[in-house]
């Protein structure tokens, strides 16, 4: 975009308007003309990197990501390949061969087939294609921080005598690690040396060391997939343009032939119960170790806070298990800030005694975890400062909002006619079960105060509660005719079940939930059972935003019959305490 105003036209803007005749130009032809010069220049070079980067940038325009993962605009890509093939010259062949290196299957094969047809017609291949067929990864390194917040992989690739490097940065604080930046450089040594110098400059807070190519492949591909399912991720300036080439390079690394069948096994109820019991046992052991360490500390906090410290430690461990990829005792500035500044206020809600104990607890917890994590004193101080700053910010925010916002607890009784205190208690019990939270976080977006009585805000709470739903759009609903297990379907069904519980329509939903609770099931398991009962009685053509896409989309007689069967089996699960 030039610096000209969006509203003011240059003086010549209207001068030639009357001279324009004929049909509008072909947009594919216009883009081709703007891109082909770069491929023309590079066709005689033996290094493929620049041509592949051009193709990766071009492909990013056609690449699209949904809740189901990455893909392409197939119609646009088909039209593009057909147009380029019709040019029948070397720049067109170079463009097609480059797209074949970076596109997702089956588009890569389609581009390669078109390029091969040009070769069969006698169109010369680009000079870089033959060396590229001998591409191999030589070495890999890893830059990490002592906290475990980030990883940056650097890989050196060789095509004959030529070398180039790729660096991929991963933020491990979201979905186990999502890719945030990708850099390519013809000088692989420079990429490595820059990071070596940076690690030395950080005086023990960063480490740069060799790593295996198989680890780079596994973690790099998983990180790109995590970014694909993240709503509005915080990305570097070249990530989108370089994503396709980076993924292509990662797929060439060794390790793709190893399949861990255990990762693809679907756990049954017995497995889930065993895992729950293992988690509970581990939490009790760690909380016990933490409390015992305080008793041995001459400078320990007042022993009257022991119960609050144990409860807060349990929450910190659960947070690590469910929001930090199972890293229970890891502490870092961003993790402790998110735990104290978002998770506790919005997902839990502390009572007065726990709130009073929070500051001394965080100090003790950070020191204890820091010792177990092996953090240097400087790193521990950084986490302590982050915790103190977060508590100050939360306190100021609460003071600012105290006079302007009603108590979140009032939402539980909003819009309900009650004749007695018993009626109020029954409504509170049902609605606290349906949606016990009043704030959430989706991707990088924070929603600190939401009201489940609003259909739009209830939708946000549903999407925010389960990490696997974070990539679903706020207005995205199923298009297929039958439930398919996709995040979009699961989000729509979960939203509908929770809305039915909140409004007690139909009443059989809450009755079934109470039977399951009486059998010992936790909230998460009960909601799963209710969702399963609903899934076979929903008309996708009617399913959409509530309230219009709610009851009208359900075949009520069949649904009520399915609900009546619930309550014959039990299970365990869940970890968050309702507010």
C-alpha positions in Angstrom: 0.0 0.0 0.0 1.5 3.3 -1.0 1.5 6.2 1.4 -1.3 7.9 -0.6 -4.5 8.6 1.3 -7.2 5.9 0.9 -9.8 8.5 0.1 -7.9 11.1 -2.0 -7.2 10.1 -5.6 -4.3 11.3 -7.7 -5.2 14.0 -10.2 -5.0 11.5 -13.1 -7.3 9.0 -11.5 -10.3 10.0 -13.5 -8.5 11.1 -16.7 -8.2 7.7 -18.3 -11.3 6.2 -16.9 -13.3 6.6 -20.0 -10.6 5.0 -22.2 -11.0 1.6 -20.4 -12.7 -0.9 -22.7 -13.1 -4.6 -22.9 -13.6 -7.2 -20.3 -11.8 -7.0 -16.9 -8.4 -8.6 -16.7 -7.7 -12.1 -15.6 -6.5 -11.9 -11.9 -4.5 -15.1 -12.2 -2.7 -13.6 -15.3 -2.0 -10.4 -13.4 -0.5 -12.2 -10.4 1.5 -14.5 -12.7 3.0 -11.4 -14.5 4.0 -9.9 -11.1 5.7 -13.2 -10.0 7.2 -14.7 -13.0 10.2 -12.4 -13.2 11.6 -13.8 -10.0 11.4 -17.3 -11.3 12.9 -16.3 -14.6 16.0 -14.8 -12.9 16.4 -17.8 -10.6 16.0 -20.5 -13.2 19.7 -20.4 -14.1 20.9 -20.6 -10.5 21.9 -23.9 -8.9 20.5 -22.9 -5.5 16.8 -23.6 -5.1 16.2 -21.6 -1.9 15.1 -18.3 -3.4 12.7 -20.0 -5.9 11.2 -22.1 -3.2 10.7 -19.1 -1.0 8.9 -17.3 -3.9 6.7 -20.4 -4.3 6.1 -20.6 -0.5 5.0 -17.0 -0.5 2.8 -17.5 -3.5 1.3 -20.7 -2.0 0.5 -18.9 1.3 -2.2 -16.9 -0.6 -3.9 -20.2 -1.6 -3.4 -21.9 1.8 -6.3 -21.8 4.2 -6.7 -23.2 7.7 -9.9 -24.3 9.3 -10.7 -26.2 12.5 -9.9 -29.4 10.6 -6.4 -28.3 9.8 -4.5 -26.8 6.9 -5.6 -27.1 3.3 -5.8 -25.1 0.1 -8.4 -23.3 -2.0 -8.6 -26.2 -4.5 -10.4 -24.3 -7.2 -7.9 -21.4 -7.1 -4.9 -23.8 -7.1 -6.4 -25.8 -10.0 -7.0 -22.7 -12.1 -3.5 -21.5 -11.3 -1.7 -24.7 -12.3 -3.7 -24.9 -15.6 -2.8 -21.3 -16.4 0.9 -21.6 -15.7 1.1 -24.9 -17.7 -0.4 -23.1 -20.7 2.6 -20.7 -20.8 4.9 -23.6 -21.9 8.2 -21.8 -21.2 11.0 -22.3 -18.7 9.9 -19.7 -16.1 6.5 -21.4 -16.0 8.2 -24.8 -15.5 10.3 -23.3 -12.8 7.3 -22.0 -11.0 5.5 -25.3 -11.2 8.5 -27.3 -10.0 8.9 -24.9 -7.1 5.2 -25.2 -6.1 5.6 -29.0 -6.2 8.3 -28.7 -3.5 6.1 -26.6 -1.0 2.5 -27.5 -1.6 0.5 -29.8 0.6 -0.6 -33.2 -0.8 -2.2 -33.7 -3.3 -1.5 -30.3 -4.7 2.2 -31.0 -4.8 1.7 -34.0 -7.0 -0.6 -32.0 -9.3 2.0 -29.2 -9.7 4.8 -31.8 -10.3 2.7 -33.6 -13.0 2.1 -30.3 -14.8 5.8 -29.5 -14.7 6.7 -33.0 -15.9 4.4 -32.5 -18.9 6.3 -29.4 -19.8 9.5 -31.3 -19.5 8.1 -34.0 -21.8 7.3 -31.2 -24.3 11.0 -30.1 -24.3 10.7 -27.2 -21.9 14.1 -27.1 -20.0 14.0 -27.7 -16.2 15.4 -25.0 -13.9 19.1 -25.4 -13.1 18.3 -25.8 -9.4 16.1 -28.8 -9.7 18.8 -31.5 -10.1 20.8 -30.4 -7.0 17.5 -30.1 -5.0 16.8 -33.8 -5.7 19.9 -34.6 -3.5 18.7 -32.4 -0.6 19.9 -33.7 2.8 19.9 -32.3 6.3 23.3 -32.2 7.8 23.1 -31.0 11.4 20.7 -29.5 13.9 21.0 -27.3 17.0 18.5 -26.2 19.7 18.4 -22.9 21.5 16.4 -23.1 24.8 15.9 -20.9 27.9 16.2 -22.2 31.4 12.5 -21.8 32.1 11.3 -24.0 29.2 9.2 -21.2 27.6 10.7 -21.4 24.1 12.7 -23.5 21.7 14.4 -22.4 18.5 15.7 -25.1 16.2 18.4 -24.4 13.6 18.9 -26.9 10.8 21.6 -26.9 8.1 20.6 -28.4 4.7 22.9 -29.3 1.8 22.2 -29.6 -1.9 25.5 -30.7 -3.3 28.2 -28.2 -2.3 25.6 -25.5 -1.4 24.2 -25.0 2.1 21.4 -23.1 3.6 19.8 -22.9 7.0 16.3 -22.8 8.6 15.4 -21.6 12.0 12.0 -22.3 13.6 10.9 -20.7 16.9 8.4 -22.4 19.1 6.5 -20.9 22.1 5.9 -23.8 24.5 3.3 -22.0 26.6 0.4 -22.9 24.3 -0.8 -26.3 23.1 2.5 -27.9 24.1 4.3 -25.6 21.7 3.2 -23.6 18.6 5.4 -22.2 15.9 5.8 -18.4 16.0 8.5 -17.6 13.5 10.4 -19.1 10.6 13.6 -17.8 9.1 15.6 -19.1 6.1 19.2 -17.9 5.2 21.6 -18.9 2.5 24.3 -18.7 5.2 23.6 -21.6 7.6 26.7 -20.8 9.7 25.5 -17.3 10.4 22.2 -18.6 11.8 24.1 -20.9 14.1 26.7 -18.4 15.2 24.1 -15.6 15.9 22.4 -17.9 18.3 25.6 -19.1 19.9 26.6 -15.5 20.7 23.1 -14.7 22.0 23.2 -17.7 24.4 26.6 -16.6 25.7 25.4 -13.1 26.2 22.5 -14.3 28.3 24.9 -15.6 31.0 23.4 -19.0 31.8 19.8 -18.2 31.0 20.0 -19.6 27.5 21.6 -22.8 26.2 22.6 -23.6 22.6 23.5 -27.3 21.9 23.2 -29.9 19.2 20.0 -31.9 18.8 18.7 -34.8 16.7 17.1 -34.3 13.3 14.3 -36.6 14.4 13.4 -34.4 17.3 13.4 -31.3 15.1 11.0 -33.1 12.7 8.6 -34.3 15.4 8.5 -31.0 17.4 8.6 -28.8 14.4 5.7 -30.4 12.6 3.6 -30.6 15.8 4.3 -26.9 16.4 3.1 -25.9 12.9 0.0 -28.0 13.4 -0.6 -26.2 16.7 -0.3 -22.8 15.0 -2.7 -23.9 12.3 -5.4 -24.6 15.0 -4.7 -21.4 17.0 -7.1 -18.4 16.6 -5.1 -15.2 15.9 -1.7 -16.5 16.9 1.1 -14.0 17.6 3.4 -14.6 14.6 6.7 -13.3 13.2 6.6 -11.1 10.1 7.7 -13.9 7.7 5.9 -16.9 9.2 3.0 -17.2 6.8 5.2 -16.8 3.7 7.7 -19.3 4.9 5.4 -21.9 6.5 4.9 -24.1 3.5 8.6 -24.4 2.7 9.4 -25.0 6.4 6.9 -27.8 6.6 8.3 -29.3 3.4 11.8 -29.2 4.8 10.7 -30.8 8.1 9.1 -33.7 6.3 12.4 -34.5 4.7 14.1 -35.1 8.0 14.5 -38.6 9.4 12.0 -40.1 11.8 8.8 -40.1 9.7 8.8 -43.9 9.5 8.4 -44.3 13.2 4.8 -44.6 14.4 4.0 -44.8 18.1 0.8 -46.9 18.2 0.2 -45.9 21.8 -0.4 -42.3 20.7 -3.2 -43.4 18.3 -4.9 -45.7 20.8 -8.3 -44.4 22.0 -8.5 -44.8 25.8 -11.5 -46.6 27.2 -13.4 -45.8 30.5 -11.1 -48.1 32.5 -8.0 -46.3 31.0 -9.5 -42.9 31.9 -10.3 -44.0 35.4 -6.7 -45.3 35.9 -5.2 -42.1 34.5 -7.4 -40.0 36.8 -6.3 -42.0 39.9 -2.7 -41.8 38.8 -3.0 -38.0 38.5 -4.7 -37.7 41.9 -2.0 -39.8 43.5 0.7 -37.7 41.9 -0.9 -34.4 43.0 -1.3 -35.6 46.6 2.4 -36.7 46.7 3.7 -33.4 45.3 1.5 -31.3 47.5 2.7 -33.3 50.5 6.3 -32.7 49.5 5.7 -29.0 49.1 4.0 -28.6 52.5 6.7 -30.8 54.2 9.4 -28.5 52.7 7.7 -25.5 54.4 7.7 -27.2 57.7 11.5 -27.6 57.5 12.1 -24.0 56.5 13.0 -21.7 59.4 11.6 -18.8 57.4 8.3 -20.6 56.6 5.0 -18.7 56.4 2.5 -18.8 59.2 1.5 -22.4 59.8 -2.1 -21.2 59.9 -2.0 -20.9 56.1 -1.1 -24.6 55.5 -4.6 -25.5 54.3 -4.7 -22.6 51.8 -1.1 -23.4 50.6 -2.1 -27.0 50.0 -5.2 -26.0 48.1 -3.3 -23.4 46.0 -0.5 -26.0 45.3 -3.1 -28.4 44.1 -4.5 -25.8 41.7 -1.0 -24.9 40.4 -0.3 -28.6 39.7 -3.6 -29.0 37.9 -2.8 -25.9 35.9 0.5 -27.5 34.8 -1.2 -30.8 33.9 -4.0 -29.3 31.8 -2.5 -26.0 30.5 1.2 -26.5 30.4 1.5 -29.9 28.6 1.9 -31.8 31.8 4.8 -29.8 33.1 3.5 -29.8 36.7 6.3 -27.9 38.6 7.7 -25.7 35.9 7.8 -22.0 36.8 8.5 -19.1 34.4 7.5 -15.5 34.1 4.8 -16.0 31.5 3.5 -19.2 33.1 3.2 -17.7 36.6 1.7 -14.5 35.2 -1.0 -16.5 33.3 -1.7 -18.8 36.4 -2.1 -15.9 38.9 -3.5 -13.3 36.5 -5.9 -15.3 34.4 -6.5 -18.9 35.6 -7.2 -18.2 39.2 -9.4 -15.2 38.8 -11.3 -16.5 35.7 -11.3 -20.3 36.0 -11.4 -20.9 39.7 -12.3 -17.9 41.9 -10.6 -18.0 45.3 -12.3 -17.6 48.6 -11.1 -14.8 51.0 -8.7 -17.0 52.9 -7.1 -18.3 49.7 -6.8 -14.9 48.2 -5.0 -13.6 51.4 -2.6 -16.5 51.2 -1.9 -16.2 47.4 1.1 -13.8 47.6 3.1 -15.7 50.2 2.1 -19.0 48.5 3.5 -17.8 45.2 6.8 -16.8 46.8 7.2 -20.2 48.5 6.0 -22.1 45.4 8.4 -20.4 43.0 11.3 -20.9 45.3 10.5 -24.6 45.8 9.8 -25.3 42.2 12.9 -23.3 41.1 15.1 -25.5 43.2 13.6 -28.7 41.7 13.8 -27.2 38.3 17.5 -26.3 38.8 17.0 -22.6 38.0 19.8 -20.1 38.8 19.0 -17.5 41.4 18.7 -14.8 38.8 16.0 -16.8 37.0 14.1 -17.4 40.3 14.2 -13.6 40.9 12.7 -13.0 37.5 9.8 -15.3 38.2 9.2 -13.7 41.7 9.1 -10.2 40.1 6.7 -11.4 37.5 4.4 -12.9 40.2 4.5 -9.6 42.2 3.7 -7.5 39.1 0.8 -9.8 38.1 -0.8 -9.6 41.6 -0.5 -5.8 41.5 -2.1 -5.6 38.1 -4.9 -7.9 39.2 -5.5 -5.9 42.3 -5.7 -2.6 40.3 -8.1 -4.2 37.7 -10.4 -5.4 40.5 -10.5 -2.0 42.0 -11.3 -0.4 38.7 -14.1 -2.9 38.0 -15.5 -3.2 41.4 -18.0 -0.4 41.1 -18.9 -0.9 37.4 -19.5 -4.7 37.2 -22.1 -6.8 39.0 -21.0 -9.8 40.9 -20.5 -12.8 38.5 -22.5 -14.9 40.9 -25.6 -12.9 40.1 -25.7 -14.4 36.7 -26.7 -17.7 38.2 -30.1 -16.3 39.3 -30.7 -13.9 36.3 -34.0 -14.3 34.5 -35.4 -16.9 36.9 -38.7 -16.7 38.9 -38.3 -18.2 42.4 -40.8 -18.6 45.2 -38.4 -19.7 47.9 -34.8 -20.0 49.0 -34.9 -23.7 48.1 -35.8 -22.7 44.5 -32.9 -20.3 44.4 -30.5 -23.0 45.7 -31.8 -25.5 43.1 -31.2 -23.0 40.3 -27.7 -22.2 41.6 -26.8 -25.8 41.8 -27.9 -26.5 38.2 -26.4 -23.5 36.6 -23.1 -23.8 38.5 -22.8 -27.3 37.1 -23.7 -26.1 33.6 -21.2 -23.3 33.4 -19.2 -22.6 36.6 -16.8 -20.1 34.9 -17.3 -16.4 34.2 -14.2 -15.8 32.1 -12.0 -17.6 29.6 -9.1 -17.3 27.2 -9.2 -18.4 23.6 -5.9 -18.3 21.8 -4.4 -14.9 22.5 -7.8 -13.3 23.4 -8.7 -12.8 27.0 -12.4 -12.6 28.1 -12.3 -11.8 31.8 -16.0 -11.3 32.4 -18.7 -13.1 30.5 -22.4 -13.8 31.3 -23.7 -17.2 30.3 -27.3 -15.7 30.0 -26.0 -14.2 26.8 -26.0 -16.8 24.0 -22.9 -15.2 22.4 -21.0 -15.1 25.6 -22.0 -18.6 26.6 -20.5 -19.7 23.2 -17.2 -18.1 24.2 -17.2 -19.8 27.5 -17.8 -23.2 25.9 -15.0 -22.6 23.3 -12.6 -21.5 26.0 -13.1 -24.3 28.4 -11.7 -27.0 26.2 -8.3 -26.5 24.5 -9.3 -28.6 21.5 -12.1 -26.1 20.7 -9.9 -23.0 20.7 -9.5 -23.2 16.9 -13.3 -23.1 16.2 -14.7 -19.8 15.0 -17.1 -17.9 17.1 -19.7 -18.2 14.4 -18.6 -21.5 12.9 -21.1 -24.3 12.9 -21.2 -27.7 11.2 -21.8 -28.0 7.5 -22.0 -31.8 7.2 -25.2 -33.7 7.7 -24.0 -36.1 10.5 -21.8 -35.7 13.6 -18.2 -36.4 12.5 -16.3 -35.9 15.7 -14.7 -32.7 14.4 -14.0 -29.8 16.8 -16.8 -27.8 15.1 -19.3 -30.5 15.8 -18.1 -31.0 19.3 -18.4 -27.3 20.0 -21.9 -27.1 18.7 -23.1 -30.1 20.6 -21.4 -29.0 23.9 -22.8 -25.5 23.5 -26.3 -26.9 23.0 -26.1 -29.3 26.0 -24.8 -26.5 28.3 -27.5 -24.2 27.1 -30.2 -26.8 27.8 -28.8 -27.3 31.4 -28.6 -23.5 32.0 -32.2 -22.9 30.9 -33.5 -26.3 32.1 -35.1 -27.0 28.7 -35.8 -29.9 28.4 -35.9 -30.8 32.1 -34.8 -34.3 31.4 -31.2 -33.1 30.7 -30.6 -32.0 34.3 -32.4 -35.1 35.6 -30.1 -37.3 33.7 -27.1 -35.2 34.8 -28.1 -35.7 38.5 -28.3 -39.4 38.0 -24.8 -39.6 36.6 -23.5 -37.3 39.3 -25.0 -39.6 41.9 -23.0 -42.5 40.4 -19.8 -40.6 41.1 -19.0 -39.1 37.7 -17.3 -35.7 37.4 -18.7 -32.8 35.5 -16.6 -33.4 32.4 -17.7 -37.0 32.1 -21.3 -36.1 32.7 -21.2 -33.5 29.9 -19.6 -36.1 27.6 -22.4 -38.6 28.2 -25.1 -35.9 27.6 -23.4 -34.9 24.4 -23.3 -38.5 23.2 -27.0 -38.8 23.9 -27.7 -35.6 21.9 -25.5 -36.4 18.9 -27.8 -38.9 17.3 -30.9 -36.6 17.4 -29.6 -33.3 15.9 -30.6 -32.0 12.5 -27.5 -30.3 11.1 -29.6 -28.1 8.7 -31.1 -26.3 11.7 -28.0 -26.2 14.0 -26.6 -22.8 14.4 -26.2 -19.9 16.9 -28.4 -20.0 19.9 -31.2 -19.6 20.7 -32.6 -20.0 17.2 -30.3 -23.0 16.4 -31.1 -24.7 19.7 -34.2 -26.7 20.5 -35.6 -26.5 16.9 -32.6 -28.5 15.7 -33.3 -31.5 18.1 -35.6 -34.4 17.5 -37.0 -34.2 21.0 -38.7 -37.6 21.4 -35.7 -39.6 20.5 -33.4 -37.3 22.6 -35.6 -37.6 25.7 -35.6 -41.4 25.2 -31.8 -41.5 25.0 -31.6 -39.3 28.2 -33.8 -41.8 30.1 -31.2 -44.5 29.6 -28.3 -42.5 31.2 -27.4 -43.4 34.7 -26.5 -47.0 34.5 -22.6 -46.6 34.4 -20.1 -44.3 36.0 -16.6 -42.9 35.6 -14.2 -40.3 37.0 -12.7 -37.1 35.7 -12.4 -33.4 36.0 -10.1 -31.1 38.0 -11.5 -27.6 38.4 -13.5 -26.5 41.4 -16.7 -24.6 40.5 -16.7 -21.0 41.7 
